Amino acid sequence: MARLTFRDRAACFLVHVESQSSAYSEEDFRWRMFHYFARLHEKFHLPVYPIALFTFDEPFQEQENRYVVSFPDRQVLDFSFVSIQLNRLNWRDFLKRENPVASALMAKMRINPSERGQVKAECLRLLATLKLDPQKMDFISGFIGTYLPLSEAEEEQFRQAVESMGLETKERVMQFVTDWQEKGREQGMQEGLQQGLQQGLITKGREDIIRILEIRFEEISQDLRETIGKIEDLEVLENLLVHAVTIQSLEAFAAVAHEALASKNAEPSLDEADEVGDMETESECDE
């Protein structure tokens, strides 16, 4: 929402822009647009200019932009809003518009599959010509990178389009690509660190269970070691650790461990296993 003046005139009005990424609740969305309009008008006592930005990929048919309330004898409400449906706009119409919004939203416009690499290059070329602060540049380039992913063939088309640009523009566009790659590496490192930490906890959990069982029961079969080693769920291992400390026999623990593995890391419990067995027996008797 923005509060603006029109052509330097003293009169003020509000511009409300609402983004809609799905077309599956069209009627609810039209009602919501009216609801927001009424609330804003009530709160600020100013005219409101409503705009809906449809960003979904499908469907392509034009979305309705009116909310109507009527009775048999009269129509009591006919509310309308400006509708901007990106998948009905041709990206080529915005190539020469030096506007940061256009450079970002071109990625969601109507694009021929054979032009995806070219469109991404043109989005970044347009962005490179704008004089924006680094934070805005980073945000818009990230939007383009996220919403216009490319296949290997499209990446080649993208590289060829970038090569045809002037030297200065090409350098700025390639800087966007470098930034994406660096962020991707950083994210990958972070995810790898988290995965490594998780795997370390899983390994330690298995080792602790085996150590406790060895202290309590001395000998542990290779089959039971392998069963414990196949369990990947940390919560299940924590439950097994409790069983390892409290259970009365190694045979009972082996039954719990096998049950946990068979049920794909369900919470292990001897009582639950017994209940399941009783239910199956009763079912067979009923038949």
N, C-alpha and C positions, 0 to 999 in steps of 0.2 A: 504494500500500500504506500502511496506517495501523495503528499499535499503539494499542489502545483498552482502556479499562476498561468493564465492563458494569454500569450502574446503581450506580455508585460502589462496587462490590465490588472486593476486592483482586485477584481473578483477572484475568489479562490474556489477550487474544487478538489475532490479526492479522486485518484485513479486507483482502482482495485484490480490487481492482476491475480487470477487464480489458475494454477496449473493443474491439468487433469491428465494422468498417464494411462487411464483405462476408460474404455467406452461401455463397460458392462453395466454401469449404474447411471445411465444417461438421464433418466427422469429425476433421480435423487440429486444429481449434480445441478440440474437446472433449478431445483428447489433450493439447493444450498447457495447458489449464486444470488437468488432473490433474498434469502435469509441474511446473508452477509451484507447485501445492499441496504436492507432495512435497518440492520443493527448499526452500520456505519452512519447512515443518514440520521438515525435517532441520536447517536452519541455526539456527532460533531456538528449537526445542523448545517451541513454543506451538501451541495450536489455531488453525486458519486457517479463516476464513469467506469462501468464494469467491463472487464476484458477477461475472456477465458482463453487459455493457451492449451490446446490439445497436443500432447507430445507422443501419443501412442503410435505404433507402427501400423496397426490394423484396428478397425476396418477403414476403408478409404471413402465410404460415402459421407456426405456432408452431415455434420452434427447439428441438431436443432439448437437454437439460441433464444428460445422464448419459454417463459413460464406463465401459464394462463390459468386463471380461476374464473369459472363462469357458471351461471345458473340458466335454467330454461328461459327466463324472462330478461336476462341481462348478463353482460360480461363485466365483472367487478375488478379484474386485474389482467393487464397484458404487459408483462415485464420482459424486456429484451436486453441482451448484452452483446458486445463485440466478440466474434468467434474467430480465433486464429488457429487453424488446423494445419499443423506443419506437414503432415503427409500428403496434403493437397497442394503444397507450394513447390515450385520448381527452384532448385538450388541455384540455377544459373541466373535467375532474376536478381540475385543478391550479391553477385560477384563484385560489383563496383560500389557497393554501399560500405563506406568506411564507418562501420558500426560494430562495436564489440559483441552486441547481442546477435547480430546477423552472422558473424563469424562462428559463434557457438551453435546457434540453432540450425544452421545449414546442415549439420550432422544428422538432424532428425527430419529433414525435408524429403520430398519424393526423389529417390535416387535410383537410377538404373543399376542393376547389379554389376554391370561391366564398368561402371564409373566410380565405384567406391574409393579406389585408390586415388583417383584424380580429385574427387570431392574432398577427401581428407587433406590433400596437399593444398587445395585452394582455400580451405578453412584456415589452415595455418599460415598461408601466404597473406591472407587478408588480416589475420591477427598480427602478423609481423610488421605490417605497415602502420598499425595504430600506436599511438603514443600513450600507453597505459603504464601504471605503476606495476612493479614485478609481482605483487600479490594478485592483482586482477589478471595479469598475463598467465600466471600459474594456474589460477582457478579455471579460466576459459580453456586453456590448452588441455588441462586435465579432463574437462567435460568432453572435449572433442575426442581425446584418446579413449575415454570410457565408452562413449556412445557410438563410436564408429570403429570397432575392431576390424582388423583385416586378416584375410588368409595369406598364405605365402605368395600366391600369384598376385593378389591385390597389393601386398607390400612391395613387390617389384614394380608394379604400375605407379605406386606412390613414390618410390625412389626415382623413377624416370621423370616424373612430373617435377620433383624437387630439383633435379639436375638441370632442367630447362629454365629455372629461375635465375634472376640476376644474382651476382655474387653476394651482396649484402643481405638480400632477402633469404637466399639459400642458407647462409650461415645462421641467421636467426631461427629459421625453421628447423634446422638440424639441432639447434640448441634445445628446442622443445623436445625433440626425440631423445636427446641425451638425458634430459631431465627425467623423462618417463623411464628410461632404462635404469638410471640411478635409483629412482624411487622403487622400481620393481625389484632391484637387487636388495635394497634396504628392507623392503617388505619380506622378500624371500629369506633374508638372514634372520629377521625377527621371527618368522614362522618356523624356520629351522631351529632357532634357539628354543622356542616353546615346545616344539616336537621333541627336541633332545631332552628337555627338562621332564616332559611327560614320560618319555621312554626310560629315563633314569629312575623316576619314581616307581614305574612298573617293575623294572629289574630289581630294585631294592626291595619292593614288596614281596616278590617271589623269593628272594634270598632270605628275608626275615622269616617267612612262613616255613621254609625248609629248615632253617636253623632252629626254630622253636620245636618243630617236630622231631628233629634229631636229638635235642636235649631231652624231650619228654619220652620218646619211644625208641631212641637209639638207631634202629635200622629203618630205612625208607626205601621202598622198591623203586626201581628205575621207571616203571610205568607211572607211579604217582608223581615222580619228578617231572616227567614229560607232560603229564596233565597240567600241573601247576605252570610249567613253562609255556603252555599254549594259551593261557588266559591273558588277555590284553586289557581288560577293563579294570581300571584302578579301583573303582568302588567295590567290585567283586573281590579283588585281592584284599582290600581292607576288611571285608566281611569274613573272608577265609582266615585272615590273621586272627580275628577274634575266636573263630572256631578252633584254630590251632592251639590257642591258649586254654580254651575251656572244654573241649570235647573229651569224651571219656576213653575213646580207643582210636587207634590208627585206622582201623577198618571203617569206623563211622566217618572219620574225616575223609577217607578216600571216596566214600559214597557221596559225600557232600561236594567234593571237588569234581567228580565225574558228572554229577547232576548240573553243576554250574557250567561246565564246559558244554555239555549236551544241550542245554537250554540257551546257549550263546550268551553267556555272561549274565544270566538272570541272577537275582539275589539268592545265594545258597541258603537252604534251610532244610534240615531233616524233617521237621514237622510238616512243611509244605509238601515235601516229596511223599511222605506217608499219606497226606490228605489226597494227593493226586492218585496214588495207588488205590486208596479206598474207593474213590469216586469211580475209577475205571472198573473195579470189581463189581460195584453196585450196578453200574450200567450194563455189564455183561449178564448179571443175574436177572435184571429186568427184561432183557431180550429173551 
